[in-house]
Amino acid sequence: MTQRPTMNDVARAAGVSLKTVSRVVNGETTVAPDLAARVRAAVASLDYRPHLGASMLRRQDRRTRTIGVLLEDVSHPFSAAVHRAVADAAHDRGVHVLTGNLDDSPQRERELAEAFGRRQVDGLILAPTSDDQRHLGMTPVVFVDREASGVEADTVVSTNVAGAAGAVRHLVAHGHRRIAYLGDFSRLPTARDRFRGYRKALGERAGPVVHDLHDAVAAEKATIALLRGPEPPTAIFAGQSRITVGVVRGLRRLDRQRTVALVGFDDFPLADLLDPAITVVAQDPGRLGRTAANVLFERIEGYAGPPREIRIPTTLIPRGSGEIA
């Protein structure tokens, strides 16, 4: 097996000192352009790959120029948009991003957080899924999309309570009184906050409630069961986009999509092209990701102020389904 090229090999090939190679590899800008170009050419020709651990030991600040991002599912449009915004902010700073999918598994949250800690990332952005984040030994950490439990740290979330309350008031304004709530796992902070907004808007008039729906199949079944029940709702508030998709399927199976109003929390692809188009409470995942990244980099650079809670506004987008009288 061919021996892996070293930094000494790069220095010999480029005809420069080892210190010059180290500066170029570590992104320092104090090297003359012609020398830096020779080093980069030697790196390319030898296919040299820096040793992350050794590089960190040589850096005075002991940073690895990497951060970790743990989200529910990066293939989901919402998480993908958050991740892209974080990655763009990191790229602008010359920082690499390590990413993991949690699939709403507390065990995976713990395992991946520990794995990223072993990689000595400079910080972590986490959408928590367990009900206790005291296992996190890494600093700094910023929580995004969901609030943490058991620890105090910077948090960037949407206005879930206000957004949900606004959605339900929108349905009330169109004459609805029996409004069903279909929500995600009740252990998730976002689900609890959106249900709180639903109850805040309806008070004692709350309609049928179904918790712990996490995918479209379960939401479709719940929708059909409610509409075939003895007191079917005239409107539905869906607590997240997968649930909204399931509700749409259930309504269409019963041919009720034009007689039962629907507002979903969080937008999703093609929602505006359905008939009727789906009224949603839209989050701003790009702004969530950018804000979380900026807050994390402030901590990495030494900001030591008290934990901050930043709430990103949501927007109600009327499209038709939520305006059925």
Summary of the structure (lengths in Angstrom):
residues: 325
radius of gyration: 24.7
end to end distance: 72.8
largest distance: 84.0
contacts: 1103
relative contact order: 0.12
helix: 44%
strand: 16%
